[in-house]
Structures are given as C-alpha cells and as structure tokens.
Amino acid sequence: MTTKEKVLLTKEDFHNRTDLPSWLHKEYETFHHTVTDKTFPCFFGMRAELKGELRYAYISQDDWSNLPSAIENFLQLFKLPNYKRHGLFVFVEPFEQEGNLEDYRKQFWEILQYLHEVDEVEWPADAPRDPEHHLWDFHFNGEPIFAFGNAPAYKKRKTRDLGNAMVLGFQPRKIFEGLEGTERAGIMSRERVRERVEAWDELPKHPDIGNFGELTHNEWKQFFIGDDIEPIKGKCPFHHRASE
C-alpha cells in the first residue's frame, strides 16, 4: 500500500480498508447520511458524495503529521486533465467530551497554523499575508484554498453539524472557476445554496458570509462562522510566517 493510499481516502476505502479506526467509520457514516439527505442544502456536495468524487483524511488528537501529505496528494488530483471538482474532508478524532464552539474554533485555527508552519512552498508574492486584506486567502503547497469548519457544537446552524467529530473542508479555489461571485451563473448557484441553508438552519445567512474579493469581505471569518447571526469580532488567529 502506497503512502498516498494510506493518507488520502476514497469512499470505497471505508468499505474495503480494515486498518481504519472505528471512530472514523462511525463518523463517516454520519457524514454520508447527512450530506446525501435529499433535503441537504449543498447539492454540489451531495452529488459529489454520491458519485464518489470527494476525498477524505483523518487525524487523531495527538498526531496531525499525515495531514500535509494528504492535502498534497489531494492537490495532485487537480493536475490531471479534465479534473473533477473534488473536495477534501478531514475528520478530527472527537474530543472525549463534546466541547463548546470556541474549543473547536481554536483547534481549527491551530490545525491551519500547523499546516502553514510545515508548508515547504512559499506563498505567491502577490498573495496578501494579512488576513484583514479583502483578497487574503489561505494557501498550502502554493494553492489558494477555501477551508471551513464543521463541529458538533453547532446547535442552531445544523448544516455545520456533521457528526461527533470536527470535520474540516478544503476546497481549492480552482473548483470555483465559473462559479465566482461576479459571474451570473456563480451568483445564482450560490444564492440557491444559501437559500436552502437558511431553510435547513431556520436562521438567516450569517452576516460574515459573502463573496471572495469584495472590498468589505474578510474571507477568514467565513472559515468558521458563529452559531448565531452576530458578526465575528476580533483579529484572525492565523499568523503568516513572514509577519512574525
């Protein structure tokens, strides 16, 4: 079995692999049943899960060392001709006792900071280092990536609760080509999803949800939104190496 097969998982691996931890099998089943529910708001995610186009990885509470190679291998998929709009979902071993939302948010940013610290590829020269910049985006292995957190501590925003584990989503910016907020098709697609999210959550769209590139938008706030309708305050926990 190659390193790639060990760290980057497919849908079939959850049925064929015997070396995966029991908690992961349980969390994947919850994830699968949630995102394939016919009323699940994100039809892109639903379709990708049903077609086996998603990829997965997992980390334990005390060992994150396989995550960088999992993401690197995931990004290799986008170098293939006619690549699909793959998404990567990373399951984090559940806490012994469920935490509050701030516990998960703290760990989410610690994981992104860890990835940045071990990243061997410098960010593009024109990529903003300051998260307060409206064009700031997280980069890994030279690629801009939209990352977002899901956790069991979400009680109101049910679309962000995918089981007992925190689940990190990683979507390279490449998959949004043609779906950008400035393109008509992109605007319509995103608005349909957001309307469905509001219906599922029975809450208005979070005020920090916006379109990348807008002058008043902070992308980092969209990575881990609140379980309410209050804007996130304070500074971004992420620090670029060059800024330290």
Salt bridges, closest charged atoms under 4 A:
ASP19 OD1 - ARG17 NE 2.73
GLU29 OE1 - HIS33 NE2 3.51
GLU49 OE2 - HIS32 ND1 2.70
GLU53 OE2 - LYS51 NZ 3.49
GLU98 OE2 - LYS155 NZ 2.85
GLU102 OE2 - ARG105 NH1 2.34
GLU110 OE2 - LYS106 NZ 2.47
GLU122 OE2 - ARG241 NH2 3.71
ASP137 OD2 - ARG173 NE 2.61
GLU143 OE2 - LYS174 NZ 3.48
GLU191 OE2 - ARG194 NH1 3.62
ASP201 OD2 - ARG157 NH1 3.93
ASP208 OD2 - HIS206 ND1 3.69
GLU219 OE2 - ARG173 NH2 2.22
GLU219 OE1 - HIS217 NE2 2.64
ASP228 OD1 - HIS206 NE2 3.66
